[in-house]
Amino acid sequence: MAELITVARPYAEAVYSLAAEQQSQAKWSEALAWLAAMVTNPDVAQVVTNPKHTAQEVEALLLDVLGERGSDDIKKFVVTLIENRRLTLLPEIAGQFEQLRAKSEGVVDAVVESAFPLTEAQQADLIAALTKKYGKTVRIEVREAAELIGGVRILIGDDVIDASVSGKLHAMAASLKN
């Protein structure tokens, strides 16, 4: 996994730099998302990874599917990935591109694990508190995790805020051992 991240990073950074320069981040986001979805589709994956298919056939397939989403620079990028046999990196490149975009736009993504479903009001309160804490716009993805027993666990980048019952029980058990 770490190797994919390392290999994909220069592509993501180069593409993001170009997109920022051209102020076309949204267009690149859309195109990269489509391309990533395409190469993870089992039927398409069989074509793009099969050595029986020429680079021109793979290029024609992807550019046809991309359609109007593909500017000349995006098409050149696809050709570069094909030539370097890096098409399978597209999902990782797209993910890293989105991280770079979010960072430049002052947005952080948070995964909120909750023992129970959160109401819209609870989600709004949580977003407001996290926005105040981090000084950035916060986007949340809420996941239900019954094993937490109660409360929430929030993951933002490398930060973990564990306000769950199970987290408190684990901390209490650890302190009793000492």
Helices and strands as residue ranges (DSSP letters): H 2-22, H 25-40, H 42-48, H 55-66, G 67-69, H 72-83, G 87-89, H 90-104, E 107-114, H 120-134, E 137-144, G 146-148, E 151-156, E 159-164, H 165-177
